[in-house]
Amino acid sequence: MDAVNDWLLTWGDHLWTWIVLPVVVGLGAYFTIRSGVVQFRLIPEMFRTLTDKTPRTADGEPQSVSAFQAFTISAASRVGVGNIAGVGTAIAVGGPGAVFWMWLMAFVGGASSFIESSLGQLFKIRDADGFRGGPAYYMQRGLRSRWMGVLFAIILIVCFPFAFSSLQANTIADTITTTADAEDNTALLWLIGLALTVLLGLVIFGGVRRIASVTQLLVPLMAFAYLILGLAVVIMNIDRVPDVVGQIFTEAFGFNEVVGATFGYIVLTGVKRGMFSNEAGLGSVPNASATAAVTHPTKQGLVQTLGVYFDTFFICSITAFIILVSVPDLTDASKGISLTQGALEDSLGSWSNTALSVIIFLLAFSSILGNYYYGYSNIEFITGSKVVLNAYRVLTMLTVLGGSVVAADLVWNFADGIMGLMALINLIAIGLLSGLAFRLLKDYTRQRREGRDPVFTRDLMPDVTGIECWEDADTVTGPMDLDDLTAESHKHRDHLHGAPEI
């Protein structure tokens, strides 16, 4: 087993170093330049679109989940083990400098997230719960490559609802048993696993709207609670903050590496842990963005870019500062969740372990829900069989149960490698389809300059096949005041047919 684990670790590092990392950086830089730095330029729009009204059907019911609910579904998957255990691991093996590369890649990756989520909206389809879509759908409909979509869907199913969810469950179990300090953890582990499995079953058999309702409650609550703990630690160690900020920037380039990490390894660690945490360009978030009922695809591109910032600059940074202000010497520092737990306990006392256990439970359980939905959407892409879908639900529950009681090292290394393959396939696809996202962005900014709430209809892109939704303004907006947007959109349709104006 050790030999398999070592092979997975070596294979994963080579894949990321020589293939995935150059593609992630290169395409992220291209998207940033070509979009006119959309991830910075339109930050005010990100907040505005987050609270958009949800278009309704003729019966007055929401067409699907709201923009905010889609944001929380994606945040539920993003915010979890990666933000606490992942950041702890990054700092333990890459030093404080890894945090800088997580920040930088979040900014560059924001452009990739914008492209993939806009495409997820453009090529979404209708289902019983509202809408669904994602990379598999835009690969088939935009690139006319079903085989590529099926390959991506299979990799995502293995990676998220199985590998990543088992890691989330393992972290919950590990945190609770550490806090309980029981002599024999075996029975407690099984009890935790069974409780998680039952809770998961109660939610996932209720459909995407129940998942959206649960995550809409959990995500803001857990973020606020974690923020309070983090601020308390930073305030208690406020004199250390200037030194910590200095360490993050100076050690990002290999100077004075306290853990002996080389420059290349610091960068690689920051990028991998950053992508695991914020999922920018990975291909997971478009599955959530496609569920939203909005009036223009670009709106979810902007909302999900904000999600990258929420994850990395907010949640991950809290973890980084908790650790770095509390643990000045990282020599022989433990990896993962124990490093964060130890830092909290050093500053706040043993009660903080109990508080962190509750927060981690909320973080990781919401991630399991988000991961489940991503897999469900891709199962539906491959087959509509109810038997297969129900079998998938059961397997997901068993994965959570198993993840609670087994060691996680092998799964972590396997997940890193499969995540690299998944990112590579998605980045190739969005690179080929990015021209459509730039055209959407151009149309959106034009309508905003005219003082309108942007509305997109598929007749604005008559040359693009595979767009199922977006039939007309009445369908897109529902029974709302259109402000003559239909006539205006026809008047300006020719603006979309050329290269984007930046």
URTACOR-V712043 format. One record per residue. N is the residue number from 1. RES is the residue in one small letter. SS is DSSP state (H for helix, E for strand, C for the rest). NEAR is the number of other ideal C-beta (glycine too) atoms within 10 Angstrom. Layout:
n	res	ss	near
N	RES	SS	NEAR
N	RES	SS	NEAR
This chain:
n	res	ss	near
1	m	C	8
2	d	H	8
3	a	H	7
4	v	H	11
5	n	H	16
6	d	H	11
7	w	H	12
8	l	H	20
9	l	H	17
10	t	H	12
11	w	H	15
12	g	H	22
13	d	H	17
14	h	H	13
15	l	H	19
16	w	H	23
17	t	H	17
18	w	H	9
19	i	H	14
20	v	H	25
21	l	H	20
22	p	H	11
23	v	H	16
24	v	H	26
25	v	H	16
26	g	H	13
27	l	H	21
28	g	H	24
29	a	H	13
30	y	H	15
31	f	H	28
32	t	H	20
33	i	H	11
34	r	H	19
35	s	C	24
36	g	C	18
37	v	C	15
38	v	H	28
39	q	H	28
40	f	H	13
41	r	H	12
42	l	C	24
43	i	H	15
44	p	H	9
45	e	H	20
46	m	H	23
47	f	H	12
48	r	H	15
49	t	H	26
50	l	H	17
51	t	C	11
52	d	C	19
53	k	C	15
54	t	C	19
55	p	C	20
56	r	E	15
57	t	C	14
58	a	C	9
59	d	C	6
60	g	C	8
61	e	C	11
62	p	E	16
63	q	C	20
64	s	C	25
65	v	E	26
66	s	C	22
67	a	H	22
68	f	H	19
69	q	H	23
70	a	H	33
71	f	H	29
72	t	H	26
73	i	H	30
74	s	H	34
75	a	H	29
76	a	H	29
77	s	H	30
78	r	H	31
79	v	C	31
80	g	C	32
81	v	H	28
82	g	H	30
83	n	H	31
84	i	H	30
85	a	H	31
86	g	H	26
87	v	H	30
88	g	H	28
89	t	H	25
90	a	H	32
91	i	H	30
92	a	H	22
93	v	H	19
94	g	H	28
95	g	C	27
96	p	C	27
97	g	H	30
98	a	H	31
99	v	H	32
100	f	H	21
101	w	H	23
102	m	H	33
103	w	H	21
104	l	H	18
105	m	H	28
106	a	H	26
107	f	H	18
108	v	H	23
109	g	H	29
110	g	H	30
111	a	H	30
112	s	H	32
113	s	H	32
114	f	H	32
115	i	H	32
116	e	H	32
117	s	H	34
118	s	H	33
119	l	H	32
120	g	H	31
121	q	H	30
122	l	H	32
123	f	C	29
124	k	C	30
125	i	E	16
126	r	E	13
127	d	E	16
128	a	C	7
129	d	C	15
130	g	E	22
131	f	E	23
132	r	E	24
133	g	C	28
134	g	C	31
135	p	H	33
136	a	H	30
137	y	H	28
138	y	H	31
139	m	H	30
140	q	H	20
141	r	H	23
142	g	H	22
143	l	C	16
144	r	C	11
145	s	C	16
146	r	H	14
147	w	H	9
148	m	H	17
149	g	H	25
150	v	H	16
151	l	H	16
152	f	H	27
153	a	H	26
154	i	H	15
155	i	H	21
156	l	H	30
157	i	H	23
158	v	H	17
159	c	H	27
160	f	H	30
161	p	H	27
162	f	H	25
163	a	H	22
164	f	H	30
165	s	H	31
166	s	H	25
167	l	H	25
168	q	H	29
169	a	H	29
170	n	H	26
171	t	H	25
172	i	H	29
173	a	H	26
174	d	H	22
175	t	H	26
176	i	H	23
177	t	H	17
178	t	H	16
179	t	H	18
180	a	H	14
181	d	C	9
182	a	C	13
183	e	C	5
184	d	C	7
185	n	C	17
186	t	H	10
187	a	H	9
188	l	H	16
189	l	H	19
190	w	H	14
191	l	H	13
192	i	H	23
193	g	H	23
194	l	H	13
195	a	H	15
196	l	H	24
197	t	H	20
198	v	H	11
199	l	H	17
200	l	H	22
201	g	H	15
202	l	H	11
203	v	H	17
204	i	H	22
205	f	C	11
206	g	C	12
207	g	C	15
208	v	H	25
209	r	H	15
210	r	H	15
211	i	H	26
212	a	H	27
213	s	H	15
214	v	H	21
215	t	H	29
216	q	H	19
217	l	H	13
218	l	H	21
219	v	H	24
220	p	H	13
221	l	H	13
222	m	H	25
223	a	H	21
224	f	H	10
225	a	H	16
226	y	H	24
227	l	H	13
228	i	H	12
229	l	H	18
230	g	H	20
231	l	H	13
232	a	H	15
233	v	H	20
234	v	H	19
235	i	H	11
236	m	H	14
237	n	C	19
238	i	H	9
239	d	H	8
240	r	H	16
241	v	H	14
242	p	H	9
243	d	H	13
244	v	H	19
245	v	H	14
246	g	H	11
247	q	H	22
248	i	H	23
249	f	H	14
250	t	H	15
251	e	H	23
252	a	H	24
253	f	H	14
254	g	C	16
255	f	C	11
256	n	C	11
257	e	C	20
258	v	C	15
259	v	C	19
260	g	C	9
261	a	C	20
262	t	C	11
263	f	H	14
264	g	H	11
265	y	H	20
266	i	H	26
267	v	H	24
268	l	H	21
269	t	H	23
270	g	H	25
271	v	H	24
272	k	H	28
273	r	H	28
274	g	H	30
275	m	H	27
276	f	H	26
277	s	H	27
278	n	H	31
279	e	C	30
280	a	C	33
281	g	C	29
282	l	C	27
283	g	C	32
284	s	C	29
285	v	H	33
286	p	H	34
287	n	H	33
288	a	H	37
289	s	H	31
290	a	C	29
291	t	C	31
292	a	E	34
293	a	C	25
294	v	C	28
295	t	C	26
296	h	C	26
297	p	H	29
298	t	H	30
299	k	H	28
300	q	H	32
301	g	H	32
302	l	H	30
303	v	H	30
304	q	H	31
305	t	H	29
306	l	H	22
307	g	H	31
308	v	H	30
309	y	H	19
310	f	H	21
311	d	H	26
312	t	H	28
313	f	H	15
314	f	H	15
315	i	H	26
316	c	H	27
317	s	H	19
318	i	H	23
319	t	H	26
320	a	H	26
321	f	H	22
322	i	H	31
323	i	H	26
324	l	H	24
325	v	H	23
326	s	H	22
327	v	C	20
328	p	C	12
329	d	C	7
330	l	C	19
331	t	C	8
332	d	C	7
333	a	C	20
334	s	C	14
335	k	C	15
336	g	C	20
337	i	H	22
338	s	H	16
339	l	H	24
340	t	H	27
341	q	H	24
342	g	H	17
343	a	H	24
344	l	H	24
345	e	H	15
346	d	H	16
347	s	H	19
348	l	H	18
349	g	C	9
350	s	C	10
351	w	H	10
352	s	H	21
353	n	H	19
354	t	H	13
355	a	H	16
356	l	H	25
357	s	H	18
358	v	H	14
359	i	H	21
360	i	H	27
361	f	H	22
362	l	H	21
363	l	H	29
364	a	H	27
365	f	H	24
366	s	H	27
367	s	H	29
368	i	H	31
369	l	H	23
370	g	H	31
371	n	H	29
372	y	H	26
373	y	H	27
374	y	H	28
375	g	H	27
376	y	H	22
377	s	H	24
378	n	H	28
379	i	H	21
380	e	H	19
381	f	H	25
382	i	H	15
383	t	C	11
384	g	C	10
385	s	C	12
386	k	H	8
387	v	H	8
388	v	H	13
389	l	H	13
390	n	H	11
391	a	H	12
392	y	H	22
393	r	H	19
394	v	H	11
395	l	H	14
396	t	H	25
397	m	H	22
398	l	H	14
399	t	H	23
400	v	H	30
401	l	H	21
402	g	H	16
403	g	H	25
404	s	H	27
405	v	H	16
406	v	C	16
407	a	C	10
408	a	C	20
409	d	H	13
410	l	H	15
411	v	H	20
412	w	H	25
413	n	H	20
414	f	H	20
415	a	H	22
416	d	H	22
417	g	H	22
418	i	H	21
419	m	H	27
420	g	H	26
421	l	H	18
422	m	H	24
423	a	H	27
424	l	H	20
425	i	H	19
426	n	H	26
427	l	H	24
428	i	H	16
429	a	H	24
430	i	H	28
431	g	H	16
432	l	H	14
433	l	H	22
434	s	H	23
435	g	H	13
436	l	H	22
437	a	H	27
438	f	H	20
439	r	H	22
440	l	H	27
441	l	H	26
442	k	H	20
443	d	H	24
444	y	H	24
445	t	H	20
446	r	H	15
447	q	H	22
448	r	H	16
449	r	H	8
450	e	C	11
451	g	C	7
452	r	C	14
453	d	C	19
454	p	C	22
455	v	C	25
456	f	C	26
457	t	C	23
458	r	H	18
459	d	H	14
460	l	H	21
461	m	H	19
462	p	C	11
463	d	C	6
464	v	C	16
465	t	C	10
466	g	C	15
467	i	C	22
468	e	C	15
469	c	C	21
470	w	C	22
471	e	C	12
472	d	C	13
473	a	H	22
474	d	H	13
475	t	H	15
476	v	H	24
477	t	H	23
478	g	C	20
479	p	C	12
480	m	C	16
481	d	C	8
482	l	C	18
483	d	C	13
484	d	C	11
485	l	H	21
486	t	H	16
487	a	H	11
488	e	H	16
489	s	H	23
490	h	H	13
491	k	H	10
492	h	C	14
493	r	H	15
494	d	H	9
495	h	H	15
496	l	H	20
497	h	C	11
498	g	C	9
499	a	C	10
500	p	C	19
501	e	C	11
502	i	C	14
